[in-house]
């Protein structure tokens, strides 16, 4: 069946309580330069050509929004060195949600951002 919805993801939304703090933290996590002025309600990190953006949203204009982080990863980031990524995440003070686990086709761990959102980092073997 043909769908009017494109088969792609344009951006991933991460809900935060303090946009400026979150942009600084995610900038350190990603090693990404913060471009332009950070203004509520959103800031989007460019994740590379052909990749979805990472949009932080503080819901400044939503009077009844309440952030409720989940206990499972909302997305994953990639690394070619899982041990170095783990050390980097620890160095920025993130709370580890699960230690590095090794599987036949990938290694991964997860951690929490300052708002409690769980993110995974994976190394995939092909």
C-alpha positions in Angstrom: 0.0 0.0 0.0 1.3 3.5 -0.9 1.6 5.8 2.1 1.7 9.6 2.1 4.3 9.3 4.9 7.9 9.4 3.9 10.0 6.3 4.9 12.6 8.3 6.9 13.2 9.9 10.3 13.9 13.7 10.2 14.6 14.3 13.8 14.6 12.7 17.2 13.0 14.7 20.0 14.5 14.6 23.5 12.4 16.3 26.2 14.3 18.4 28.7 13.6 20.8 31.5 16.4 23.4 31.0 17.3 23.9 27.3 20.5 25.8 27.8 21.8 23.2 30.3 20.8 20.4 28.1 22.4 21.9 25.0 25.7 22.4 26.9 25.6 18.8 28.2 24.7 17.2 24.8 27.3 19.4 23.2 30.0 17.9 25.5 28.6 14.4 25.1 28.7 14.6 21.3 31.8 16.8 21.0 29.6 19.1 19.0 29.9 22.9 18.6 26.8 24.8 19.8 25.9 27.0 16.8 24.0 30.2 17.3 22.0 31.3 20.2 20.1 28.8 22.3 16.5 29.9 22.6 13.4 28.1 23.9 11.7 26.0 23.0 14.0 23.8 20.8 17.6 23.4 19.7 18.6 20.9 17.1 22.1 19.3 16.7 23.0 18.3 13.2 24.0 14.7 13.3 25.5 14.5 9.8 24.4 14.3 6.2 21.5 11.9 5.7 21.0 11.4 9.5 18.1 12.6 11.6 18.8 15.6 13.8 18.7 15.5 17.6 16.2 18.1 18.8 16.1 19.1 22.5 12.7 20.5 23.5 11.9 22.2 26.8 8.2 22.6 26.1 8.3 26.2 27.3 5.0 27.0 25.7 3.2 23.9 26.9 1.4 24.9 30.1 0.5 21.3 31.2 3.6 19.3 29.9 5.3 17.1 32.6 8.5 15.3 31.7 8.3 11.6 32.5 11.6 9.8 31.5 11.3 6.1 30.6 13.5 3.3 32.0 14.6 2.2 28.5 16.7 4.0 25.9 14.9 6.5 23.7 17.6 6.2 21.0 21.1 5.0 20.5 24.4 6.7 19.5 27.2 4.8 17.7 30.8 4.3 18.6 33.7 2.3 17.2 35.3 2.1 20.7 32.8 1.1 23.4 35.3 1.3 26.2 36.4 4.9 25.2 32.7 5.9 24.9 32.0 4.5 28.3 34.9 6.5 29.8 33.8 9.7 28.1 30.2 9.3 29.4 31.6 8.7 32.9 33.9 11.8 32.5 30.9 14.1 31.9 29.2 12.8 35.0 26.4 10.8 33.5 24.6 8.2 35.6 25.2 4.8 34.1 21.9 2.8 33.7 23.5 -0.4 32.4 27.2 -1.5 32.2 28.8 -2.5 29.0 27.2 -5.7 27.7 28.7 -7.8 24.9 26.6 -9.8 22.4 27.7 -11.6 19.2 26.7 -8.7 16.9 27.1 -5.7 19.2 28.3 -4.2 22.5 26.3 -1.6 24.3 25.6 0.3 27.5 23.1 2.9 28.6 23.1 6.1 30.7 20.9 8.9 31.8 21.1 12.5 30.6 20.6 15.3 33.3 16.8 15.0 32.9 16.8 11.2 33.4 16.3 10.3 29.7 18.0 6.9 29.0 20.3 6.8 26.0 22.2 3.8 24.6 25.6 3.7 23.0 26.4 0.8 20.7 29.2 -0.7 18.7 27.8 -2.9 15.9 29.9 -5.7 14.4 29.3 -6.7 10.8 
